[in-house]
Amino acid sequence: MEVKVHKKGIIVIPAEVRRRLNIKEGSVVELEIEGDKIILKRKMTLLDAYGVDKEMGDSAVKELVKLRKEEVEKENSV
């Protein structure tokens, strides 16, 4: 896609791109430079990340609970 650079370096992100990446007024985007390329990325917030990989989160919680139970058992056996 082509976008025009306006005064003070302002560019408009096309509506289609904003919808696809859920970029709204107030959203934060990250700008990276790679060689002669400019890369814009939507910055993920904690709210965006919540529930992204439920399976991984569930298994991590189960592992933490297991480890804590083991610690408690060791503490109680002393």
N, C-alpha and C positions, 0 to 999 in steps of 0.2 A: 504494500500500500504506500502511496505517496501522501505526505502531509506538507503543508506550507508552513514555513517559519515566519512568524509575525514579529512585530516590534518587541524588543526586549527578549527575544529568543523563545517566545511563547508558541507552542504547537497545540493543536486540538487532536485529541485521540478520537478516532471515528466511533460513532455510536455502536456499531456492530462489535468492535473490539471491547468497548466498555461493558457492553452487555455480556459478552462471552466470558470476560474475566471478572465480572461483578465489580467493576470500578465505578464508584459513585462519588458525588461531591464530598470532599473531605477524606477520600481514600488516599493512602500514601503509596507511592510507587518508588522503586529503587532504580537508579540510573547507574549503569556500568559502562565502561569504555573498554572495548577489546580491539586493539589495533585502530582501524579507521571506522569501527562500528560503534553505534550507541545502542545499548540494550536497556529497555524499560521492563521492569518486572513488578507485578503487584506484590506489595509487601503483605505477607500473611500475618494476621493478628492471632492472638490466642483463641479468640472466639472462632475465627476461620478454621483453626487447626483442631478445635474440639471435635472429637469423633472421626477424624480423618481415617484412622486405621483402628477401628474398634477391636478387632481380633488381637492386634499387637498390644494395645492398651490393656485388654482383659488379661492376656497372658502375663504381662509385666506386673499387674496387680496381684495375680495369683502367686507369682514367684516371690514378690515382696511379702505377702502374707505367710507363705511357707517358711521363708527365711526368718521372719519375726517369731513364728511359732517355735522354730528350732532354738532361737536365742532364749526365749522364755523358758523352754524345757531345760536348757543348760543352766540358766540362772536358778531355777527351782530345784535342780538336782544337787546343787552345791550346798 
